[in-house]
Amino acid sequence: MDDLAQSVADIAREAGQLAMARFRTDFARWEKVPGNPVCEVDLAVDRMLRERLSVLLPDAGWLSEETADNSDRLAHRRIWVVDPIDGTRDYIRGRAGWAVSVALVEDGRPVIGVLDAPVRDEVWQASAGRGATLNGRPLVASRRDEFAGARVPTDALPKADRDLTMVEKPNSIALRMAMVADDRADLVATLRWGNEWDIAAAALIATEAGGMVTDALGADLAFNKPDPCAFGVITSSRGIHPAALERLSARAQSVMGPPKSS
C-alpha cells in the first residue's frame, strides 16, 4: 500500500501543478447551477487524473465532481473518488484555499487520501491504519475536550455560537477538515447535503490523525453509495464531538430535506 499511496500522491502533485500553470490567468469559467462555479481548468485536471489513476488501477471505478456519474461504479470494490479542484471559488478568485482531492475507496471506506494544495505548499496524505502526514510530518489532530472556545474555520459565527472562536476559512471543505487533523481547528461542521468527492480524502486524513468524522447527525460516513451524497459533515476532536452533535442536532433536523439529487 505504501508504493500505491506514494504513486497517488505523485499523480495528485502533477494535477496540482497542472492547475497552478493556469492559476491567476485568463480561463473560461461558468456556473453549472447558480452558486456552483466551474472552470475549464477543473475539467482539464479531471481528465488528467482519470487518465493517470485509471492506468494505476485499471480495475477501479470512478466518481468525480466533473465527470457524469455512471452506475457501473457500483460493481467495483475499489473506486477513485476525486474532486479535481476542491474550492473552485477560491481558485477562480486567485486565492489559496483550494486543493486537488483524491481518495481510493475500498468496500465503502477510504483507504488512501491525498490533498495537494500547491499555493499553500501543502501535501496531505493518509493510508488506512498508517496515520496521516502533512509534507511528511506525522499529524496529530486537535485534542480539545472543551466545546466553548473551539476553533472553527468560518467567516462569521451565528449568535448562538459566539462562544466559539473563528479561524481562517479556506473555500475548500477538504482543507477545512484537514485543519482539524493538524490541530489548526477543533471543529468543522456543515448542515447541508454534500457530495462524497468533497470529503472522502479529508475524512481519512482527519480520522487517521486521531480526529472524528461523521455526518451532521452523527452517523458514520459511507462512500460509493448509489446516491453519492451525505447530509453534512462534522469533523472535530474526539473530545468535543458529542457536544458538537448536541449543539447542532436540532438545527440539522430542521434543515434536512431530501438529497439535492432527488
C-alpha positions in Angstrom: 0.0 0.0 0.0 2.9 2.4 0.6 4.0 2.3 -3.0 0.5 2.8 -4.2 -0.1 5.7 -1.8 3.0 7.4 -3.0 2.0 6.9 -6.6 -1.3 8.5 -5.9 0.4 11.4 -4.2 2.7 11.9 -7.2 -0.2 12.0 -9.5 -2.1 14.4 -7.3 1.0 16.6 -7.3 1.1 16.6 -11.1 -2.5 17.6 -11.1 -1.8 20.4 -8.7 1.0 21.7 -11.0 -1.3 21.5 -14.0 -3.8 23.7 -12.1 -1.0 26.0 -11.0 0.1 26.6 -14.6 -3.3 28.3 -15.2 -3.7 29.9 -11.8 -4.4 33.6 -11.9 -4.5 33.6 -15.7 -7.4 34.1 -18.1 -9.5 30.9 -18.5 -13.2 30.1 -19.2 -15.5 29.9 -16.2 -19.2 29.5 -15.7 -21.8 28.2 -13.3 -23.2 24.7 -13.5 -26.1 25.9 -11.4 -26.4 29.3 -9.7 -23.8 29.5 -7.0 -21.8 26.4 -8.2 -18.9 27.7 -10.3 -16.7 25.6 -12.6 -13.9 26.5 -14.9 -12.1 24.9 -17.8 -9.1 24.0 -15.5 -11.4 21.8 -13.4 -12.2 19.8 -16.5 -8.5 19.6 -17.6 -7.4 18.4 -14.2 -10.2 15.9 -14.1 -9.2 14.4 -17.5 -5.6 14.2 -16.4 -6.4 12.5 -13.1 -8.8 9.9 -14.7 -6.2 9.0 -17.3 -3.4 8.6 -14.8 -5.3 6.9 -12.0 -7.0 4.5 -14.3 -3.7 3.3 -15.5 -2.5 2.9 -11.9 -5.6 0.7 -11.0 -7.4 -0.4 -14.1 -10.0 -2.4 -12.1 -11.1 0.7 -10.0 -14.3 2.6 -10.7 -14.6 6.4 -11.0 -16.6 9.1 -9.2 -15.7 12.7 -9.7 -17.4 16.1 -9.4 -16.6 16.9 -13.1 -17.5 13.6 -14.7 -21.1 12.5 -15.3 -21.9 9.7 -12.8 -22.3 6.2 -14.1 -23.9 3.4 -12.0 -21.2 1.0 -13.3 -19.0 2.2 -10.5 -21.3 0.3 -8.0 -20.0 -3.0 -9.3 -16.4 -2.1 -8.3 -15.0 -2.9 -4.8 -12.4 -0.1 -5.4 -13.2 3.3 -6.7 -11.4 6.6 -7.2 -13.4 9.5 -5.6 -12.0 12.7 -6.9 -12.5 16.5 -6.8 -10.1 17.9 -9.3 -10.2 21.3 -7.7 -12.0 21.4 -4.3 -12.5 25.1 -3.6 -13.1 26.2 -7.2 -14.4 29.6 -6.0 -11.1 30.4 -4.4 -9.2 29.1 -7.5 -11.2 31.4 -9.7 -10.7 34.4 -7.4 -6.9 33.8 -7.3 -6.9 32.8 -3.6 -5.0 30.0 -1.9 -7.9 27.9 -0.4 -8.2 25.2 -2.9 -6.7 21.7 -3.4 -6.7 18.6 -5.6 -8.5 15.9 -3.7 -8.1 12.2 -4.5 -9.3 9.2 -2.5 -9.2 5.5 -3.1 -12.3 3.9 -1.6 -12.5 0.2 -1.0 -15.7 -1.5 0.1 -17.2 1.8 1.0 -14.3 3.2 3.1 -11.4 5.4 2.1 -8.1 3.6 2.2 -5.9 6.3 0.6 -6.4 10.0 0.7 -4.4 12.9 -0.7 -4.9 16.6 -0.8 -2.4 18.6 -2.8 -2.7 22.4 -2.2 0.1 23.9 -4.3 -0.4 27.5 -3.5 -0.1 26.7 0.2 2.8 24.3 -0.4 0.9 21.6 1.4 0.6 17.9 0.6 -1.7 15.9 3.0 -1.6 12.1 2.8 -3.2 9.3 4.7 -3.4 5.5 4.4 -5.9 3.4 6.4 -4.3 2.2 9.5 -1.0 4.0 8.9 -1.6 7.5 10.0 -1.6 10.9 8.2 1.1 13.3 7.3 1.5 16.9 6.1 4.6 17.4 3.9 5.9 14.2 5.5 5.3 15.3 9.1 3.0 13.0 11.2 -0.2 14.6 12.1 -1.9 14.7 15.5 -5.4 16.0 15.4 -6.9 18.5 17.8 -7.3 17.0 21.3 -9.6 19.7 22.6 -12.1 18.5 25.1 -13.9 21.7 26.0 -16.5 22.9 23.4 -16.6 26.6 24.4 -13.8 28.4 22.6 -13.4 25.7 20.0 -11.7 27.0 16.8 -13.9 26.9 13.7 -12.9 27.9 10.2 -15.6 30.4 9.3 -16.3 33.9 8.1 -18.9 34.6 10.7 -20.5 33.0 13.7 -24.2 33.0 14.4 -25.3 34.5 17.7 -25.9 31.0 19.2 -22.3 30.1 18.5 -20.5 33.2 19.8 -18.8 31.1 22.4 -16.6 29.6 19.6 -13.5 31.1 18.0 -13.2 32.0 14.3 -10.0 31.0 12.4 -9.0 31.1 8.7 -11.6 29.6 6.3 -10.3 28.1 3.0 -13.1 27.7 0.4 -12.2 24.0 0.2 -14.2 21.9 2.7 -11.4 19.3 2.4 -8.8 21.8 3.6 -11.0 22.9 6.5 -11.4 19.3 7.6 -7.6 18.8 7.3 -7.1 21.8 9.6 -8.6 19.6 12.4 -6.1 16.9 11.5 -3.2 19.4 12.0 -4.7 21.0 15.2 -5.3 24.3 13.5 -9.0 23.9 14.1 -11.2 22.0 16.5 -14.5 21.8 14.7 -15.7 21.9 11.1 -19.5 21.4 10.5 -21.8 21.7 7.6 -25.6 21.3 7.7 -26.5 20.6 4.1 -26.4 17.8 1.6 -22.9 17.5 0.1 -21.0 15.1 -2.2 -18.7 12.2 -1.5 -15.9 13.7 -3.6 -15.8 16.8 -1.3 -14.9 14.8 1.8 -13.6 11.3 1.0 -9.8 12.1 1.1 -10.1 14.6 4.0 -12.2 12.2 6.1 -9.4 9.7 6.0 -6.8 12.3 6.8 -8.7 13.6 9.8 -9.5 10.1 11.3 -6.0 8.8 10.7 -4.7 11.8 12.6 -7.0 11.0 15.5 -10.0 13.2 14.8 -13.6 12.1 14.5 -15.7 12.5 11.3 -19.4 11.7 10.9 -22.3 13.2 9.0 -24.3 16.0 10.6 -26.5 13.6 12.5 -23.6 11.6 13.9 -23.8 8.6 11.6 -20.7 7.0 10.1 -19.8 8.1 6.6 -20.0 5.5 3.7 -18.8 6.0 0.2 -19.6 4.7 -3.3 -23.3 4.8 -2.5 -25.9 4.7 -5.3 -26.6 8.4 -4.5 -23.1 9.7 -3.6 -24.3 12.3 -1.1 -24.1 12.8 2.7 -26.1 15.1 4.9 -23.4 17.4 6.2 -20.2 16.6 7.9 -18.9 17.1 11.4 -15.1 16.9 11.8 -13.7 17.6 15.2 -11.6 16.4 18.1 -12.9 13.3 19.7 -13.4 15.2 23.0 -15.9 17.7 21.7 -17.7 15.6 19.1 -20.6 14.7 21.4 -21.1 18.3 22.4 -21.0 19.4 18.7 -23.7 16.9 17.9 -25.8 18.1 20.8 -25.3 21.8 19.7 -26.2 21.1 16.1 -28.7 18.2 16.1 -31.8 20.3 16.3 -30.6 22.7 13.5 -29.6 19.7 11.4 -33.1 18.1 11.8 -34.8 21.4 11.0 -33.0 21.9 7.7 -32.6 18.3 6.5 -34.6 17.6 3.3 -34.1 15.1 0.5 -30.7 14.9 -1.2 -30.2 17.6 -3.8 -30.1 14.9 -6.5 -33.6 13.7 -5.6 
